[in-house]
Amino acid sequence: MVAGLALGDADALPEGDYHLPNVLAWVMEGIARAGAARLLALLAPFAGHRWRVVRLLMAGNVGAPRFGPRLSRSRWAQLGH
């Protein structure tokens, strides 16, 4: 992240990021979940500009679908929100 943000490296890739593979897989393939290996495979055609692709995704405020338990509206109101 530092190499891309502070140093301007156009090909810096934050490997080990938890959410980035999911976001990239959702945008490029419509798959909700992916791993680090899939992230590298999806960004292979953009060699030299991988950080720029990541920045475009971050600027577009795109996210993969979320799975997991949610609070109901009534429970949310009980908590004072």
C-alpha positions in Angstrom: 0.0 0.0 0.0 2.8 2.4 0.8 4.6 1.7 -2.5 1.4 2.5 -4.4 0.2 5.5 -2.4 3.3 7.3 -1.3 5.9 6.2 -3.8 3.6 6.2 -6.9 4.5 2.6 -8.0 1.9 1.8 -10.7 2.4 -1.9 -10.3 2.4 -2.2 -6.5 -0.1 -4.8 -5.3 -1.2 -5.2 -1.7 -1.0 -9.0 -1.4 -2.6 -10.4 1.7 -5.5 -7.9 1.7 -8.6 -9.6 2.9 -11.3 -7.8 0.9 -9.5 -6.9 -2.3 -9.7 -10.4 -4.0 -13.4 -10.5 -3.4 -14.0 -7.1 -4.8 -11.9 -7.8 -7.9 -13.6 -11.1 -8.5 -17.0 -9.5 -8.1 -16.3 -6.7 -10.5 -14.5 -8.7 -13.2 -16.3 -12.1 -13.1 -19.4 -11.7 -10.9 -18.1 -14.2 -8.4 -18.6 -13.2 -4.8 -15.6 -14.8 -3.2 -12.0 -15.4 -4.4 -8.5 -15.9 -3.0 -5.1 -14.4 -3.5 -4.2 -16.7 -6.3 -7.3 -15.6 -8.2 -6.5 -12.0 -7.6 -3.1 -12.4 -9.2 -4.7 -14.3 -12.2 -7.3 -11.6 -12.7 -4.7 -8.8 -12.6 -2.2 -10.6 -14.9 -3.4 -8.9 -18.1 -2.7 -5.5 -16.3 0.9 -6.2 -15.5 2.6 -2.9 -14.9 -0.6 -1.1 -14.0 -2.1 -3.4 -11.3 -2.1 -0.7 -8.6 -3.9 1.7 -11.0 -6.7 -1.0 -11.4 -7.0 -1.3 -7.7 -7.2 2.5 -7.3 -9.9 2.7 -9.9 -11.9 0.1 -8.0 -11.4 2.0 -4.7 -12.4 5.3 -6.3 -15.6 3.7 -7.7 -16.6 2.6 -4.2 -17.4 -1.0 -5.5 -17.8 -3.9 -3.1 -18.6 -7.6 -3.2 -21.8 -8.9 -1.7 -21.8 -9.4 2.0 -22.9 -12.6 3.7 -23.6 -13.1 7.3 -26.1 -12.3 10.1 -27.8 -9.0 10.1 -29.8 -7.2 12.8 -33.5 -6.9 12.2 -35.0 -3.4 12.1 -36.8 -4.0 15.4 -33.6 -5.2 17.1 -31.7 -2.2 15.7 -34.4 0.1 17.2 -34.2 -1.6 20.6 -30.4 -0.9 20.7 -31.2 2.8 20.4 -30.3 3.5 16.8 
